[in-house]
Amino acid sequence: MGRQELAFLAGFGKAALLAQQVKAHPPSHTTPEEYMRDVAHLHGDSEDLLSRGLAVGCLSAIEHE
């Protein structure tokens, strides 16, 4: 597996950890789903594959709730 694939998967893994944290300790200012959606939108346009993996992982976490 190449560096780009590993970066994308690392971002996806970070999203999984974030989803666990948000579920365990929901934000007081928004819903967990909106929080994850906002994180995905912040990182979705990035050229960095770690950020894109994070965005995809956040959106996947929302879809599996």
mmJSON file of the N, C-alpha and C atoms, coordinates in Angstrom:
{"data_MODEL":{"atom_site":{
"group_PDB":["ATOM","ATOM","ATOM","ATOM","ATOM","ATOM","ATOM","ATOM","ATOM","ATOM","ATOM","ATOM","ATOM","ATOM","ATOM","ATOM","ATOM","ATOM","ATOM","ATOM","ATOM","ATOM","ATOM","ATOM","ATOM","ATOM","ATOM","ATOM","ATOM","ATOM","ATOM","ATOM","ATOM","ATOM","ATOM","ATOM","ATOM","ATOM","ATOM","ATOM","ATOM","ATOM","ATOM","ATOM","ATOM","ATOM","ATOM","ATOM","ATOM","ATOM","ATOM","ATOM","ATOM","ATOM","ATOM","ATOM","ATOM","ATOM","ATOM","ATOM","ATOM","ATOM","ATOM","ATOM","ATOM","ATOM","ATOM","ATOM","ATOM","ATOM","ATOM","ATOM","ATOM","ATOM","ATOM","ATOM","ATOM","ATOM","ATOM","ATOM","ATOM","ATOM","ATOM","ATOM","ATOM","ATOM","ATOM","ATOM","ATOM","ATOM","ATOM","ATOM","ATOM","ATOM","ATOM","ATOM","ATOM","ATOM","ATOM","ATOM","ATOM","ATOM","ATOM","ATOM","ATOM","ATOM","ATOM","ATOM","ATOM","ATOM","ATOM","ATOM","ATOM","ATOM","ATOM","ATOM","ATOM","ATOM","ATOM","ATOM","ATOM","ATOM","ATOM","ATOM","ATOM","ATOM","ATOM","ATOM","ATOM","ATOM","ATOM","ATOM","ATOM","ATOM","ATOM","ATOM","ATOM","ATOM","ATOM","ATOM","ATOM","ATOM","ATOM","ATOM","ATOM","ATOM","ATOM","ATOM","ATOM","ATOM","ATOM","ATOM","ATOM","ATOM","ATOM","ATOM","ATOM","ATOM","ATOM","ATOM","ATOM","ATOM","ATOM","ATOM","ATOM","ATOM","ATOM","ATOM","ATOM","ATOM","ATOM","ATOM","ATOM","ATOM","ATOM","ATOM","ATOM","ATOM","ATOM","ATOM","ATOM","ATOM","ATOM","ATOM","ATOM","ATOM","ATOM","ATOM","ATOM","ATOM","ATOM","ATOM","ATOM","ATOM","ATOM"],
"id":[1,2,3,4,5,6,7,8,9,10,11,12,13,14,15,16,17,18,19,20,21,22,23,24,25,26,27,28,29,30,31,32,33,34,35,36,37,38,39,40,41,42,43,44,45,46,47,48,49,50,51,52,53,54,55,56,57,58,59,60,61,62,63,64,65,66,67,68,69,70,71,72,73,74,75,76,77,78,79,80,81,82,83,84,85,86,87,88,89,90,91,92,93,94,95,96,97,98,99,100,101,102,103,104,105,106,107,108,109,110,111,112,113,114,115,116,117,118,119,120,121,122,123,124,125,126,127,128,129,130,131,132,133,134,135,136,137,138,139,140,141,142,143,144,145,146,147,148,149,150,151,152,153,154,155,156,157,158,159,160,161,162,163,164,165,166,167,168,169,170,171,172,173,174,175,176,177,178,179,180,181,182,183,184,185,186,187,188,189,190,191,192,193,194,195],
"type_symbol":["N","C","C","N","C","C","N","C","C","N","C","C","N","C","C","N","C","C","N","C","C","N","C","C","N","C","C","N","C","C","N","C","C","N","C","C","N","C","C","N","C","C","N","C","C","N","C","C","N","C","C","N","C","C","N","C","C","N","C","C","N","C","C","N","C","C","N","C","C","N","C","C","N","C","C","N","C","C","N","C","C","N","C","C","N","C","C","N","C","C","N","C","C","N","C","C","N","C","C","N","C","C","N","C","C","N","C","C","N","C","C","N","C","C","N","C","C","N","C","C","N","C","C","N","C","C","N","C","C","N","C","C","N","C","C","N","C","C","N","C","C","N","C","C","N","C","C","N","C","C","N","C","C","N","C","C","N","C","C","N","C","C","N","C","C","N","C","C","N","C","C","N","C","C","N","C","C","N","C","C","N","C","C","N","C","C","N","C","C","N","C","C","N","C","C"],
"label_atom_id":["N","CA","C","N","CA","C","N","CA","C","N","CA","C","N","CA","C","N","CA","C","N","CA","C","N","CA","C","N","CA","C","N","CA","C","N","CA","C","N","CA","C","N","CA","C","N","CA","C","N","CA","C","N","CA","C","N","CA","C","N","CA","C","N","CA","C","N","CA","C","N","CA","C","N","CA","C","N","CA","C","N","CA","C","N","CA","C","N","CA","C","N","CA","C","N","CA","C","N","CA","C","N","CA","C","N","CA","C","N","CA","C","N","CA","C","N","CA","C","N","CA","C","N","CA","C","N","CA","C","N","CA","C","N","CA","C","N","CA","C","N","CA","C","N","CA","C","N","CA","C","N","CA","C","N","CA","C","N","CA","C","N","CA","C","N","CA","C","N","CA","C","N","CA","C","N","CA","C","N","CA","C","N","CA","C","N","CA","C","N","CA","C","N","CA","C","N","CA","C","N","CA","C","N","CA","C","N","CA","C","N","CA","C","N","CA","C","N","CA","C","N","CA","C","N","CA","C"],
"label_alt_id":[null,null,null,null,null,null,null,null,null,null,null,null,null,null,null,null,null,null,null,null,null,null,null,null,null,null,null,null,null,null,null,null,null,null,null,null,null,null,null,null,null,null,null,null,null,null,null,null,null,null,null,null,null,null,null,null,null,null,null,null,null,null,null,null,null,null,null,null,null,null,null,null,null,null,null,null,null,null,null,null,null,null,null,null,null,null,null,null,null,null,null,null,null,null,null,null,null,null,null,null,null,null,null,null,null,null,null,null,null,null,null,null,null,null,null,null,null,null,null,null,null,null,null,null,null,null,null,null,null,null,null,null,null,null,null,null,null,null,null,null,null,null,null,null,null,null,null,null,null,null,null,null,null,null,null,null,null,null,null,null,null,null,null,null,null,null,null,null,null,null,null,null,null,null,null,null,null,null,null,null,null,null,null,null,null,null,null,null,null,null,null,null,null,null,null],
"label_comp_id":["MET","MET","MET","GLY","GLY","GLY","ARG","ARG","ARG","GLN","GLN","GLN","GLU","GLU","GLU","LEU","LEU","LEU","ALA","ALA","ALA","PHE","PHE","PHE","LEU","LEU","LEU","ALA","ALA","ALA","GLY","GLY","GLY","PHE","PHE","PHE","GLY","GLY","GLY","LYS","LYS","LYS","ALA","ALA","ALA","ALA","ALA","ALA","LEU","LEU","LEU","LEU","LEU","LEU","ALA","ALA","ALA","GLN","GLN","GLN","GLN","GLN","GLN","VAL","VAL","VAL","LYS","LYS","LYS","ALA","ALA","ALA","HIS","HIS","HIS","PRO","PRO","PRO","PRO","PRO","PRO","SER","SER","SER","HIS","HIS","HIS","THR","THR","THR","THR","THR","THR","PRO","PRO","PRO","GLU","GLU","GLU","GLU","GLU","GLU","TYR","TYR","TYR","MET","MET","MET","ARG","ARG","ARG","ASP","ASP","ASP","VAL","VAL","VAL","ALA","ALA","ALA","HIS","HIS","HIS","LEU","LEU","LEU","HIS","HIS","HIS","GLY","GLY","GLY","ASP","ASP","ASP","SER","SER","SER","GLU","GLU","GLU","ASP","ASP","ASP","LEU","LEU","LEU","LEU","LEU","LEU","SER","SER","SER","ARG","ARG","ARG","GLY","GLY","GLY","LEU","LEU","LEU","ALA","ALA","ALA","VAL","VAL","VAL","GLY","GLY","GLY","CYS","CYS","CYS","LEU","LEU","LEU","SER","SER","SER","ALA","ALA","ALA","ILE","ILE","ILE","GLU","GLU","GLU","HIS","HIS","HIS","GLU","GLU","GLU"],
"label_asym_id":["A","A","A","A","A","A","A","A","A","A","A","A","A","A","A","A","A","A","A","A","A","A","A","A","A","A","A","A","A","A","A","A","A","A","A","A","A","A","A","A","A","A","A","A","A","A","A","A","A","A","A","A","A","A","A","A","A","A","A","A","A","A","A","A","A","A","A","A","A","A","A","A","A","A","A","A","A","A","A","A","A","A","A","A","A","A","A","A","A","A","A","A","A","A","A","A","A","A","A","A","A","A","A","A","A","A","A","A","A","A","A","A","A","A","A","A","A","A","A","A","A","A","A","A","A","A","A","A","A","A","A","A","A","A","A","A","A","A","A","A","A","A","A","A","A","A","A","A","A","A","A","A","A","A","A","A","A","A","A","A","A","A","A","A","A","A","A","A","A","A","A","A","A","A","A","A","A","A","A","A","A","A","A","A","A","A","A","A","A","A","A","A","A","A","A"],
"label_entity_id":["1","1","1","1","1","1","1","1","1","1","1","1","1","1","1","1","1","1","1","1","1","1","1","1","1","1","1","1","1","1","1","1","1","1","1","1","1","1","1","1","1","1","1","1","1","1","1","1","1","1","1","1","1","1","1","1","1","1","1","1","1","1","1","1","1","1","1","1","1","1","1","1","1","1","1","1","1","1","1","1","1","1","1","1","1","1","1","1","1","1","1","1","1","1","1","1","1","1","1","1","1","1","1","1","1","1","1","1","1","1","1","1","1","1","1","1","1","1","1","1","1","1","1","1","1","1","1","1","1","1","1","1","1","1","1","1","1","1","1","1","1","1","1","1","1","1","1","1","1","1","1","1","1","1","1","1","1","1","1","1","1","1","1","1","1","1","1","1","1","1","1","1","1","1","1","1","1","1","1","1","1","1","1","1","1","1","1","1","1","1","1","1","1","1","1"],
"label_seq_id":[1,1,1,2,2,2,3,3,3,4,4,4,5,5,5,6,6,6,7,7,7,8,8,8,9,9,9,10,10,10,11,11,11,12,12,12,13,13,13,14,14,14,15,15,15,16,16,16,17,17,17,18,18,18,19,19,19,20,20,20,21,21,21,22,22,22,23,23,23,24,24,24,25,25,25,26,26,26,27,27,27,28,28,28,29,29,29,30,30,30,31,31,31,32,32,32,33,33,33,34,34,34,35,35,35,36,36,36,37,37,37,38,38,38,39,39,39,40,40,40,41,41,41,42,42,42,43,43,43,44,44,44,45,45,45,46,46,46,47,47,47,48,48,48,49,49,49,50,50,50,51,51,51,52,52,52,53,53,53,54,54,54,55,55,55,56,56,56,57,57,57,58,58,58,59,59,59,60,60,60,61,61,61,62,62,62,63,63,63,64,64,64,65,65,65],
"pdbx_PDB_ins_code":[null,null,null,null,null,null,null,null,null,null,null,null,null,null,null,null,null,null,null,null,null,null,null,null,null,null,null,null,null,null,null,null,null,null,null,null,null,null,null,null,null,null,null,null,null,null,null,null,null,null,null,null,null,null,null,null,null,null,null,null,null,null,null,null,null,null,null,null,null,null,null,null,null,null,null,null,null,null,null,null,null,null,null,null,null,null,null,null,null,null,null,null,null,null,null,null,null,null,null,null,null,null,null,null,null,null,null,null,null,null,null,null,null,null,null,null,null,null,null,null,null,null,null,null,null,null,null,null,null,null,null,null,null,null,null,null,null,null,null,null,null,null,null,null,null,null,null,null,null,null,null,null,null,null,null,null,null,null,null,null,null,null,null,null,null,null,null,null,null,null,null,null,null,null,null,null,null,null,null,null,null,null,null,null,null,null,null,null,null,null,null,null,null,null,null],
"Cartn_x":[0.852,0.0,0.902,0.527,1.327,1.06,1.855,1.75,0.378,-0.149,-1.447,-2.565,-2.541,-3.557,-3.47,-2.256,-2.062,-2.534,-2.289,-2.746,-4.266,-4.909,-6.367,-6.927,-6.359,-6.818,-6.553,-5.454,-5.176,-6.246,-6.648,-7.722,-9.033,-9.324,-10.539,-10.515,-9.352,-9.204,-9.409,-8.904,-9.111,-10.598,-11.325,-12.765,-13.478,-13.031,-13.638,-13.431,-12.234,-11.965,-12.789,-12.89,-13.687,-15.146,-15.666,-17.063,-17.305,-16.372,-16.502,-16.511,-15.634,-15.556,-16.814,-17.309,-18.5,-19.731,-19.769,-20.89,-20.848,-19.662,-19.514,-19.714,-19.309,-19.397,-19.953,-21.269,-21.864,-21.601,-21.416,-21.207,-22.483,-22.323,-23.49,-24.126,-23.398,-23.875,-24.542,-24.471,-25.044,-25.249,-25.83,-26.0,-24.717,-24.517,-23.334,-23.29,-24.452,-24.497,-24.065,-24.574,-24.196,-22.713,-22.213,-20.794,-19.927,-20.268,-19.497,-19.634,-20.812,-21.028,-20.181,-20.13,-19.325,-17.839,-17.362,-15.959,-15.691,-16.611,-16.448,-16.389,-17.249,-17.254,-15.982,-15.456,-14.211,-13.03,-13.027,-11.878,-12.088,-13.301,-13.614,-12.948,-12.653,-12.051,-10.53,-9.962,-8.517,-7.822,-6.633,-5.813,-5.107,-5.04,-4.382,-5.263,-4.716,-5.522,-5.882,-5.091,-5.47,-6.758,-6.835,-8.041,-9.235,-9.0,-10.101,-10.582,-9.664,-10.054,-10.867,-10.479,-11.233,-12.646,-12.767,-14.083,-14.965,-14.422,-15.202,-15.586,-14.668,-14.96,-16.057,-16.034,-17.084,-18.446,-18.488,-19.765,-20.23,-19.305,-19.667,-20.228,-19.665,-20.143,-21.576,-21.902,-23.274,-24.243,-23.841,-24.705,-24.973,-24.067,-24.226,-24.902,-25.351,-26.048,-27.488],
"Cartn_y":[-1.17,0.0,1.238,2.213,3.414,4.443,5.494,6.556,7.239,7.455,8.123,7.284,5.994,5.113,5.066,5.006,4.974,6.273,7.402,8.685,8.737,8.27,8.258,7.374,6.19,5.276,5.83,6.543,7.172,8.211,8.98,9.956,9.282,8.189,7.432,6.917,6.458,5.997,7.12,8.296,9.455,9.789,9.634,9.884,8.883,7.633,6.62,6.972,7.416,7.832,9.06,10.006,11.197,10.826,9.917,9.489,8.869,8.066,7.466,8.541,9.516,10.582,11.439,11.751,12.592,11.85,10.552,9.754,9.662,9.494,9.384,10.719,11.794,13.135,14.096,14.073,14.917,16.401,17.159,18.601,19.259,20.305,20.989,21.967,22.373,23.41,22.885,21.577,20.987,19.502,18.832,17.381,16.686,15.461,14.727,14.589,14.38,14.234,15.53,16.655,17.94,18.232,17.886,18.092,17.308,16.031,15.204,15.72,16.179,16.739,18.0,18.844,20.064,19.751,18.766,18.36,17.852,17.06,16.538,17.676,18.665,19.782,20.622,20.751,21.507,20.841,19.522,18.79,18.222,18.251,17.595,18.184,19.465,20.11,20.143,19.559,19.582,18.72,19.112,18.309,17.189,17.328,16.365,15.126,13.96,12.744,12.328,12.706,12.43,13.188,14.437,15.233,14.68,14.237,13.65,12.347,11.548,10.323,10.642,11.703,12.154,12.555,13.279,13.721,12.53,11.595,10.427,9.603,9.459,8.698,9.358,10.669,11.389,11.188,11.276,11.071,9.623,8.683,7.286,7.032,7.698,7.539,8.032,9.096,9.639,8.644,8.058,7.137,5.85,5.472,4.222,4.401,5.57,5.809,5.421],
"Cartn_z":[0.0,0.0,0.0,-0.804,-0.935,0.156,0.113,1.111,1.08,-0.12,-0.237,0.363,0.09,0.652,2.169,2.672,4.124,4.777,4.134,4.671,4.712,3.646,3.604,4.715,4.876,5.926,7.321,7.491,8.784,9.101,8.097,8.293,8.633,7.968,8.246,9.684,10.116,11.504,12.506,12.191,13.069,13.172,12.075,12.088,12.993,12.971,13.838,15.308,15.638,17.02,17.4,16.491,16.745,16.954,16.14,16.274,17.642,18.124,19.453,20.534,20.414,21.409,21.405,20.221,20.111,20.648,20.397,20.904,22.426,22.98,24.431,25.142,24.495,25.081,24.034,23.809,22.765,23.016,21.943,22.098,22.606,23.374,23.949,22.977,21.958,21.05,19.777,19.541,18.332,18.547,17.578,17.675,17.22,17.657,17.191,15.661,15.043,13.596,12.892,13.372,12.775,12.997,14.152,14.451,13.458,13.267,12.342,10.907,10.544,9.205,9.015,10.042,9.96,9.809,10.554,10.428,9.01,8.487,7.123,6.111,6.262,5.317,5.428,6.624,6.793,6.098,6.073,5.548,4.15,3.646,2.385,1.159,1.168,0.001,0.035,1.038,1.202,0.147,-0.218,-1.118,-0.355,0.949,1.824,1.976,1.683,1.734,3.153,4.133,5.51,5.846,5.43,5.664,4.904,3.696,2.926,3.545,4.057,4.762,6.0,6.691,7.855,7.445,6.354,5.878,5.519,4.773,4.372,5.59,6.514,7.741,8.56,8.639,9.392,8.739,7.427,6.727,6.871,6.86,7.048,8.444,9.423,10.801,10.926,10.222,10.257,9.621,8.522,7.785,8.549,9.453,10.191,11.538,11.842,13.116,12.996],
"occupancy":[1.0,1.0,1.0,1.0,1.0,1.0,1.0,1.0,1.0,1.0,1.0,1.0,1.0,1.0,1.0,1.0,1.0,1.0,1.0,1.0,1.0,1.0,1.0,1.0,1.0,1.0,1.0,1.0,1.0,1.0,1.0,1.0,1.0,1.0,1.0,1.0,1.0,1.0,1.0,1.0,1.0,1.0,1.0,1.0,1.0,1.0,1.0,1.0,1.0,1.0,1.0,1.0,1.0,1.0,1.0,1.0,1.0,1.0,1.0,1.0,1.0,1.0,1.0,1.0,1.0,1.0,1.0,1.0,1.0,1.0,1.0,1.0,1.0,1.0,1.0,1.0,1.0,1.0,1.0,1.0,1.0,1.0,1.0,1.0,1.0,1.0,1.0,1.0,1.0,1.0,1.0,1.0,1.0,1.0,1.0,1.0,1.0,1.0,1.0,1.0,1.0,1.0,1.0,1.0,1.0,1.0,1.0,1.0,1.0,1.0,1.0,1.0,1.0,1.0,1.0,1.0,1.0,1.0,1.0,1.0,1.0,1.0,1.0,1.0,1.0,1.0,1.0,1.0,1.0,1.0,1.0,1.0,1.0,1.0,1.0,1.0,1.0,1.0,1.0,1.0,1.0,1.0,1.0,1.0,1.0,1.0,1.0,1.0,1.0,1.0,1.0,1.0,1.0,1.0,1.0,1.0,1.0,1.0,1.0,1.0,1.0,1.0,1.0,1.0,1.0,1.0,1.0,1.0,1.0,1.0,1.0,1.0,1.0,1.0,1.0,1.0,1.0,1.0,1.0,1.0,1.0,1.0,1.0,1.0,1.0,1.0,1.0,1.0,1.0,1.0,1.0,1.0,1.0,1.0,1.0],
"B_iso_or_equiv":[0.0,0.0,0.0,0.0,0.0,0.0,0.0,0.0,0.0,0.0,0.0,0.0,0.0,0.0,0.0,0.0,0.0,0.0,0.0,0.0,0.0,0.0,0.0,0.0,0.0,0.0,0.0,0.0,0.0,0.0,0.0,0.0,0.0,0.0,0.0,0.0,0.0,0.0,0.0,0.0,0.0,0.0,0.0,0.0,0.0,0.0,0.0,0.0,0.0,0.0,0.0,0.0,0.0,0.0,0.0,0.0,0.0,0.0,0.0,0.0,0.0,0.0,0.0,0.0,0.0,0.0,0.0,0.0,0.0,0.0,0.0,0.0,0.0,0.0,0.0,0.0,0.0,0.0,0.0,0.0,0.0,0.0,0.0,0.0,0.0,0.0,0.0,0.0,0.0,0.0,0.0,0.0,0.0,0.0,0.0,0.0,0.0,0.0,0.0,0.0,0.0,0.0,0.0,0.0,0.0,0.0,0.0,0.0,0.0,0.0,0.0,0.0,0.0,0.0,0.0,0.0,0.0,0.0,0.0,0.0,0.0,0.0,0.0,0.0,0.0,0.0,0.0,0.0,0.0,0.0,0.0,0.0,0.0,0.0,0.0,0.0,0.0,0.0,0.0,0.0,0.0,0.0,0.0,0.0,0.0,0.0,0.0,0.0,0.0,0.0,0.0,0.0,0.0,0.0,0.0,0.0,0.0,0.0,0.0,0.0,0.0,0.0,0.0,0.0,0.0,0.0,0.0,0.0,0.0,0.0,0.0,0.0,0.0,0.0,0.0,0.0,0.0,0.0,0.0,0.0,0.0,0.0,0.0,0.0,0.0,0.0,0.0,0.0,0.0,0.0,0.0,0.0,0.0,0.0,0.0],
"pdbx_formal_charge":[null,null,null,null,null,null,null,null,null,null,null,null,null,null,null,null,null,null,null,null,null,null,null,null,null,null,null,null,null,null,null,null,null,null,null,null,null,null,null,null,null,null,null,null,null,null,null,null,null,null,null,null,null,null,null,null,null,null,null,null,null,null,null,null,null,null,null,null,null,null,null,null,null,null,null,null,null,null,null,null,null,null,null,null,null,null,null,null,null,null,null,null,null,null,null,null,null,null,null,null,null,null,null,null,null,null,null,null,null,null,null,null,null,null,null,null,null,null,null,null,null,null,null,null,null,null,null,null,null,null,null,null,null,null,null,null,null,null,null,null,null,null,null,null,null,null,null,null,null,null,null,null,null,null,null,null,null,null,null,null,null,null,null,null,null,null,null,null,null,null,null,null,null,null,null,null,null,null,null,null,null,null,null,null,null,null,null,null,null,null,null,null,null,null,null],
"auth_seq_id":[1,1,1,2,2,2,3,3,3,4,4,4,5,5,5,6,6,6,7,7,7,8,8,8,9,9,9,10,10,10,11,11,11,12,12,12,13,13,13,14,14,14,15,15,15,16,16,16,17,17,17,18,18,18,19,19,19,20,20,20,21,21,21,22,22,22,23,23,23,24,24,24,25,25,25,26,26,26,27,27,27,28,28,28,29,29,29,30,30,30,31,31,31,32,32,32,33,33,33,34,34,34,35,35,35,36,36,36,37,37,37,38,38,38,39,39,39,40,40,40,41,41,41,42,42,42,43,43,43,44,44,44,45,45,45,46,46,46,47,47,47,48,48,48,49,49,49,50,50,50,51,51,51,52,52,52,53,53,53,54,54,54,55,55,55,56,56,56,57,57,57,58,58,58,59,59,59,60,60,60,61,61,61,62,62,62,63,63,63,64,64,64,65,65,65],
"auth_comp_id":["MET","MET","MET","GLY","GLY","GLY","ARG","ARG","ARG","GLN","GLN","GLN","GLU","GLU","GLU","LEU","LEU","LEU","ALA","ALA","ALA","PHE","PHE","PHE","LEU","LEU","LEU","ALA","ALA","ALA","GLY","GLY","GLY","PHE","PHE","PHE","GLY","GLY","GLY","LYS","LYS","LYS","ALA","ALA","ALA","ALA","ALA","ALA","LEU","LEU","LEU","LEU","LEU","LEU","ALA","ALA","ALA","GLN","GLN","GLN","GLN","GLN","GLN","VAL","VAL","VAL","LYS","LYS","LYS","ALA","ALA","ALA","HIS","HIS","HIS","PRO","PRO","PRO","PRO","PRO","PRO","SER","SER","SER","HIS","HIS","HIS","THR","THR","THR","THR","THR","THR","PRO","PRO","PRO","GLU","GLU","GLU","GLU","GLU","GLU","TYR","TYR","TYR","MET","MET","MET","ARG","ARG","ARG","ASP","ASP","ASP","VAL","VAL","VAL","ALA","ALA","ALA","HIS","HIS","HIS","LEU","LEU","LEU","HIS","HIS","HIS","GLY","GLY","GLY","ASP","ASP","ASP","SER","SER","SER","GLU","GLU","GLU","ASP","ASP","ASP","LEU","LEU","LEU","LEU","LEU","LEU","SER","SER","SER","ARG","ARG","ARG","GLY","GLY","GLY","LEU","LEU","LEU","ALA","ALA","ALA","VAL","VAL","VAL","GLY","GLY","GLY","CYS","CYS","CYS","LEU","LEU","LEU","SER","SER","SER","ALA","ALA","ALA","ILE","ILE","ILE","GLU","GLU","GLU","HIS","HIS","HIS","GLU","GLU","GLU"],
"auth_asym_id":["A","A","A","A","A","A","A","A","A","A","A","A","A","A","A","A","A","A","A","A","A","A","A","A","A","A","A","A","A","A","A","A","A","A","A","A","A","A","A","A","A","A","A","A","A","A","A","A","A","A","A","A","A","A","A","A","A","A","A","A","A","A","A","A","A","A","A","A","A","A","A","A","A","A","A","A","A","A","A","A","A","A","A","A","A","A","A","A","A","A","A","A","A","A","A","A","A","A","A","A","A","A","A","A","A","A","A","A","A","A","A","A","A","A","A","A","A","A","A","A","A","A","A","A","A","A","A","A","A","A","A","A","A","A","A","A","A","A","A","A","A","A","A","A","A","A","A","A","A","A","A","A","A","A","A","A","A","A","A","A","A","A","A","A","A","A","A","A","A","A","A","A","A","A","A","A","A","A","A","A","A","A","A","A","A","A","A","A","A","A","A","A","A","A","A"],
"auth_atom_id":["N","CA","C","N","CA","C","N","CA","C","N","CA","C","N","CA","C","N","CA","C","N","CA","C","N","CA","C","N","CA","C","N","CA","C","N","CA","C","N","CA","C","N","CA","C","N","CA","C","N","CA","C","N","CA","C","N","CA","C","N","CA","C","N","CA","C","N","CA","C","N","CA","C","N","CA","C","N","CA","C","N","CA","C","N","CA","C","N","CA","C","N","CA","C","N","CA","C","N","CA","C","N","CA","C","N","CA","C","N","CA","C","N","CA","C","N","CA","C","N","CA","C","N","CA","C","N","CA","C","N","CA","C","N","CA","C","N","CA","C","N","CA","C","N","CA","C","N","CA","C","N","CA","C","N","CA","C","N","CA","C","N","CA","C","N","CA","C","N","CA","C","N","CA","C","N","CA","C","N","CA","C","N","CA","C","N","CA","C","N","CA","C","N","CA","C","N","CA","C","N","CA","C","N","CA","C","N","CA","C","N","CA","C","N","CA","C","N","CA","C","N","CA","C","N","CA","C"],
"pdbx_PDB_model_num":[1,1,1,1,1,1,1,1,1,1,1,1,1,1,1,1,1,1,1,1,1,1,1,1,1,1,1,1,1,1,1,1,1,1,1,1,1,1,1,1,1,1,1,1,1,1,1,1,1,1,1,1,1,1,1,1,1,1,1,1,1,1,1,1,1,1,1,1,1,1,1,1,1,1,1,1,1,1,1,1,1,1,1,1,1,1,1,1,1,1,1,1,1,1,1,1,1,1,1,1,1,1,1,1,1,1,1,1,1,1,1,1,1,1,1,1,1,1,1,1,1,1,1,1,1,1,1,1,1,1,1,1,1,1,1,1,1,1,1,1,1,1,1,1,1,1,1,1,1,1,1,1,1,1,1,1,1,1,1,1,1,1,1,1,1,1,1,1,1,1,1,1,1,1,1,1,1,1,1,1,1,1,1,1,1,1,1,1,1,1,1,1,1,1,1]
}}}
